Amino acid sequence: MAGYITEDKRKVTTHRLLEMKQRQEKIAMLTAYDYTMAKIVDQAGIDVILVGDSASNVMAGNVTTLPITLDQMIYHGKSVVRGVERALVVVDMPFGTYQGNPTEGLTSAIRIMKETHADAVKLEGGEEILDSVKRILSAGIPIMGHLGLMPQSINKYGTYTVRAREQKEAEKLIRDAKLLEEAGCFAIVLEKIPATLARQVAEELTIPIIGIGAGGAVDGQVLVIQDMLGMSLGFSPKFLRRYADLNRVMTDAIGQYVTDVKSQDFPNEKEQY
Ligand code: KIV
């Protein structure tokens, strides 16, 4: 099956994402962490590729996103950028590289942009990290915000449950989203919040709002590639739609290979020199 057919082969830019929101074309975003996967995702017609710090979970097997380092994110970012022609590539700034002070945030963001050649960075948080956001933006580095469930703050929350159900937290989220837009962020990810709240944010802001577990009334959707391809089992939140059962496909293929090697069916006459 071919990828999504789009006439528009131009590189996706932050400006073109804004135009997509204005003409009500939904934005499709997925994560990728390596060259091979990024190339497939890009050629299938995705608009935005996120080199998420979820690499800490799905690539490195950590329980949280906190342990991944700036060097490791840069390695993943470089690998992805090499495989991409069309999609906008956003690299997550890992935990501890921008919360401390704005100068450190800027230094981290500059390293990501210089060494990976990505198009933008993503930061988790609102008012608390606004100084870092402004400092990074002042250097001409585009920022995607991230509000709602912020996995880098999991130790504060103590749970991955839906955020901003209570009015006070919902009001803060709306305030934070507006602060990020005013500062100059080009888009915001809203993770695991009530769909009505996400709709309100998408309606009140002019920049694109990308949801994950935030309902359909936002400007785009993002999922972790291993989850939507059915590679990672044991993670089944309500918002996750599985588009393939790659765990089964890969296990069957590898099982067949093991059988063929042991039975000496592989390699055959034609598969040798
Ligand atoms: O790291 C990540 O994959 C993310 C998405 C869940 C939005 O931040």
Residues whose N, C-alpha, C, O or C-beta is under 5 A from the ligand:
A	BS01	KIV	T31 G52 D53 S54 V189 V222
